[in-house]
Amino acid sequence: MESLLYIVIRGIAIGILISAPMGPIGMLCIQRTLNKGRWPAFFTGIGAALSDLIYCLLTGLGLSFITDFIETNQLLLQIIGSIVLAAFAFYLFRKNPARKLTTPQESPNTYWMDFVTGFLLTFSNPLILFFIIGLFARFNFLLPEFRYYHYISGYIAIFSGAMLWWFTITFFVNKVRSHFNVRSLWLINRIIGSILLIMALVGFVMGIKDYISL
């Protein structure tokens, strides 16, 4: 029972720590909370959490060929990921909210698209696998004495921890949503889009530089 509680607590911590860094997906969730409301942003977080869970499963299953592939193609993946991020940043930069802030009436199809974009944006960064490996090692998540039910509980806890993070962050951002008007959202789109573009450019330049120096 103690070992089960051990892996559940550490699983929740891993899920939160994977989601907490304010990278592109965090920026996207904040932008969607302010522009579209809490639930589209939360479904975006669900997509990101599922992507993180898949990478955790790959790490736990010990698929060494995946880490070998990432190590071999790390620079190429960084360049491609930077291009994808730059394209999304350009979309956000040009997007201008045309309607006033109201309680959004989102359709299930829109929620589905929010989920898919959150999943794809997170899944397009396989370098997170190394972060997950570090967290697994730090928290002793993979131990030989654990049985299959320990790991099932642990992976459920990882997903739950990630969901807890996205539920909390969208809740607090939504609380201040009423203080923003259309012009504020337009500026936020520009600011977040610019930040993502800078991230993309830095990653692209560093990737090209390292690739040329090989």
Residue pairs with C-beta under 8 A, 6 or more apart in sequence:
3 145
3 146
3 150
4 149
4 150
4 153
7 141
7 146
7 150
7 151
7 153
7 154
7 157
8 153
8 154
8 157
9 157
10 139
10 140
10 141
10 154
10 157
11 141
11 153
11 154
11 155
11 156
11 157
11 158
11 160
11 161
12 157
12 158
12 160
12 161
12 164
13 139
13 161
14 56
14 132
14 135
14 136
14 139
14 141
14 157
14 158
14 161
15 49
15 52
15 157
15 158
15 159
15 160
15 161
15 162
15 163
15 164
15 165
16 161
16 162
16 164
16 165
17 135
18 52
18 56
18 128
18 131
18 132
18 135
18 158
18 161
18 162
19 26
19 45
19 48
19 49
19 52
19 161
19 162
19 165
19 166
20 165
23 199
24 85
24 88
24 121
24 125
24 196
24 199
25 44
25 45
25 48
25 118
25 121
25 122
26 169
27 192
27 195
27 196
28 41
28 44
28 88
28 117
28 118
28 121
28 192
29 41
29 42
29 44
29 45
29 48
29 118
29 166
29 169
29 170
29 173
30 41
30 169
30 173
30 188
30 192
31 92
31 188
31 189
31 192
32 40
32 41
32 44
32 114
33 40
33 41
33 170
33 173
33 174
33 177
34 173
34 177
34 180
34 185
34 188
35 97
35 185
35 188
35 189
36 104
36 106
36 114
37 103
37 104
37 106
37 174
37 177
38 170
38 171
38 173
38 174
38 177
39 104
39 106
39 111
39 170
40 104
40 106
40 110
40 111
40 114
41 114
41 166
41 170
41 173
41 174
42 166
42 167
42 170
43 111
43 112
43 114
43 115
43 118
44 114
44 115
44 117
44 118
44 166
45 118
45 162
45 163
45 165
45 166
45 167
45 169
45 170
46 115
46 118
46 163
46 166
47 114
47 115
47 116
47 117
47 118
47 119
47 120
47 121
47 122
48 118
48 119
48 121
48 122
48 162
48 166
49 159
49 162
49 163
49 166
50 119
50 159
51 118
51 119
51 120
51 122
51 123
52 122
52 128
52 132
52 158
52 162
53 155
53 158
53 159
53 162
54 123
55 126
55 128
55 129
55 132
56 132
56 136
56 155
56 158
57 155
58 66
58 129
59 129
59 132
59 133
59 136
60 136
60 141
60 142
60 151
60 155
66 126
66 129
67 129
67 130
67 133
70 77
70 126
70 127
70 129
70 130
74 127
75 207
75 210
75 211
75 214
76 207
76 211
77 126
77 127
78 127
78 203
78 204
78 206
78 207
79 203
79 204
79 207
79 208
79 211
80 124
81 124
81 125
81 127
81 203
82 199
82 200
82 201
82 203
82 204
82 207
83 200
83 204
84 121
84 124
85 196
85 199
85 200
85 203
86 196
86 197
86 200
86 201
86 204
88 121
88 196
89 193
89 194
89 195
89 196
89 197
89 199
89 200
90 193
90 197
91 193
92 189
92 192
92 193
92 196
93 189
93 190
93 193
93 194
93 197
94 193
95 189
95 193
96 186
96 189
97 182
97 185
97 186
97 189
98 182
99 182
100 181
100 182
101 177
101 178
101 180
101 181
101 182
101 185
122 128
135 141
136 142
141 154
146 154
180 188
